[in-house]
Each structure stands twice: as C-alpha cells, then as structure tokens.
Amino acid sequence: MPNKSKELTTEQLQRNQQTCARYAALFSSLTPERIAEFEPLVTPGIHFQDPFNDHHGFDQMRRVLEDMFRQTRDPGFEVTEISVVEDRAYLRWIFHAGLPVVGDLRVEGVSRLAFDEQGKVSEHIDYWDSAPIYLRLPVLGALLRRVRAKMGS
C-alpha cells in the first residue's frame, strides 16, 4: 500500500519547503567543516540510508558523511531538481568523486526526505545504482561484467 502524505497547513508546507531548500543548498556546497550545519535541520534520530549504510541518529549520519570525505577525492553533489509534496521531498542529484581503485565516478540519484511536525528532516533515503562502482573493481567487476553480458541480449 503506498505511503500517503498527510495534508498540511500552509505554514507547515512553507516550513518544509524552507528546510528542504536549506538542506539541498548545504548538500550542494558540502565540505567536512559544514557537516555540522545539518544538525539543526534534522531530528536527533534521523534515519539515514543509502546502498551501503542504514543508520539512525545524527551522529551516525555525520560519520557517514565524514567517511565520504576521508575515503574519496573531491566529493561533491549537484542538486538538479527539488520537489516538496506535503511532508515529503525528493532531491535529484549528481554525485562525483574520485575513488581508490575505481577512479573518477559520476552517479545520478534521488534522495527521499520525510519531515516531522516541526519541519525537520526525520528520514533521508538515497536511491542510486551502485553497480558502476562494483563493475569497476578488478576481480569482482570482471565477474559482474560477464554475468551482465550473459543476461543482456
């Protein structure tokens, strides 16, 4: 059954739109020094999930973002589209970074945000295809490319 957003007052919707705009702007200009700026925008127990992580709490979200800066070279997000629908928002983005072994990476994805009654982000779920990373790994990538070729035409 689809998750239905509840109807909000104009004030609540505007608050969600403002939070979303600030959140997207922060992602677009993210540096290790700016990660803490997410804290007032999110709930203390925020659920943060991507293809490699599934955590609850701002401290865990912060660790994931800090790790991204430690493990990659020049990571960055370009938010290309924002849609706020009642108590949900969707950010379409392009992520780029240099990864050890894999090299330069460019991935398109979407983040689904949920807002609480105070307009804070309570959930951040990323949807993106992690296959480009796995396909470029030396041993595993060769195996996956063979499987992919057999599944193709």
Disulfide bonds with the S-S distance in Angstrom:
none
